[in-house]
């Protein structure tokens, strides 16, 4: 099994920055894609960004040029640097790990990000 633990959420004003981190442990050898998803109140969970082991990143249109995903394969960590945060970025952010072929391995417990003035 794979375990994912997120950290770094909190309250920030519009235009501010936050950095989320995710640490993976357990049976991690089969992990291919790692990513961040979010779920806002009353909405479905959606992809924010994901990244391959080689560093190829994919971003959802609403976060392009504001959020940066990064992965350290040696440390088994995944980060999300969030800049120029907007009210609509308020959500619970989840770390996700998938194997080849898109097989879901694990979700983290989620960390709350609140953007409010």
C-alpha positions as CSV (number, residue, x, y, z in Angstrom):
1,X,0.0,0.0,0.0
2,X,0.9,3.6,-0.6
3,X,0.4,6.3,2.1
4,X,0.3,10.0,1.3
5,X,0.4,12.7,3.9
6,X,-0.2,16.3,2.9
7,X,0.8,19.5,4.8
8,X,0.9,23.2,4.3
9,X,-2.7,24.3,4.0
10,X,-4.1,27.3,5.7
11,X,-5.7,30.8,5.4
12,X,-4.3,33.3,3.0
13,X,-5.5,36.6,1.6
14,X,-6.2,37.0,-2.1
15,X,-3.0,37.5,-4.0
16,X,-1.0,35.6,-1.4
17,X,1.0,32.4,-1.6
18,X,1.0,29.0,0.0
19,X,3.1,25.9,-0.5
20,X,1.6,22.4,-0.1
21,X,3.7,19.3,0.4
22,X,3.0,15.6,0.1
23,X,5.1,12.8,1.4
24,X,4.7,9.3,0.0
25,X,5.6,6.1,1.8
26,X,5.0,2.4,1.6
27,X,4.9,0.4,-1.7
28,X,6.0,3.4,-3.8
29,X,8.0,1.6,-6.5
30,X,5.0,1.3,-8.8
31,X,4.0,5.0,-8.7
32,X,4.0,6.8,-12.0
33,X,1.9,9.9,-11.9
34,X,1.6,12.1,-8.9
35,X,-0.8,15.0,-8.7
36,X,-2.9,17.4,-6.7
37,X,-6.6,17.5,-6.9
38,X,-9.1,19.8,-5.1
39,X,-12.6,19.8,-4.0
40,X,-14.5,23.0,-3.3
41,X,-17.7,23.1,-1.2
42,X,-20.6,21.7,-3.2
43,X,-18.4,20.8,-6.2
44,X,-16.8,17.7,-7.5
45,X,-13.2,16.9,-7.0
46,X,-11.1,18.2,-9.9
47,X,-7.5,17.9,-11.1
48,X,-5.2,20.8,-10.4
49,X,-1.9,19.5,-11.7
50,X,0.0,16.3,-12.1
51,X,3.6,15.4,-13.0
52,X,5.4,12.4,-14.4
53,X,8.6,10.9,-12.9
54,X,10.6,12.8,-15.6
55,X,9.1,16.1,-14.6
56,X,6.5,16.6,-17.3
57,X,3.7,18.6,-15.7
58,X,0.1,19.1,-16.7
59,X,-2.0,21.9,-15.3
60,X,-5.7,22.7,-15.3
61,X,-6.5,25.9,-17.2
62,X,-7.7,27.9,-14.1
63,X,-4.3,27.5,-12.3
64,X,-1.9,27.8,-15.2
65,X,0.8,30.4,-14.6
66,X,-0.1,30.7,-10.9
67,X,0.6,27.2,-9.5
68,X,3.7,25.1,-9.9
69,X,4.0,21.4,-9.2
70,X,7.3,19.8,-8.4
71,X,8.4,16.3,-7.6
72,X,11.5,14.9,-5.9
73,X,11.8,11.3,-6.8
74,X,14.7,10.7,-4.4
75,X,12.7,12.0,-1.4
76,X,9.3,10.7,-2.6
77,X,7.8,14.1,-2.1
78,X,5.4,16.3,-4.2
79,X,5.0,20.0,-3.8
80,X,2.6,22.6,-5.0
81,X,3.6,26.2,-5.0
82,X,0.6,28.4,-5.2
83,X,1.0,32.1,-6.0
84,X,-1.5,34.9,-6.8
85,X,-4.2,32.9,-5.0
86,X,-7.9,33.7,-5.7
87,X,-11.1,33.3,-3.8
88,X,-12.0,30.5,-6.1
89,X,-8.9,28.5,-5.1
90,X,-10.6,27.8,-1.8
91,X,-10.9,24.0,-1.5
92,X,-9.6,20.9,0.2
93,X,-6.5,19.9,-1.7
94,X,-5.6,16.2,-2.1
95,X,-2.4,14.5,-3.1
96,X,-2.8,11.5,-5.4
97,X,-0.6,8.7,-6.7
98,X,-1.3,6.6,-9.7
99,X,0.4,3.7,-11.4
100,X,1.0,3.0,-15.0
101,X,-2.2,2.9,-16.9
102,X,-3.9,5.3,-14.5
103,X,-4.5,2.8,-11.8
104,X,-5.2,4.7,-8.6
105,X,-2.9,3.9,-5.7
106,X,-3.8,6.3,-3.0
107,X,-5.3,9.6,-1.9
108,X,-4.0,11.7,0.9
109,X,-6.3,12.9,3.7
110,X,-6.5,16.4,2.3
111,X,-5.4,19.8,3.4
112,X,-7.7,22.8,3.5
113,X,-6.7,26.0,1.7
114,X,-8.9,29.0,2.4
115,X,-8.5,32.2,0.4
116,X,-10.3,35.1,2.1
117,X,-9.9,38.7,2.9
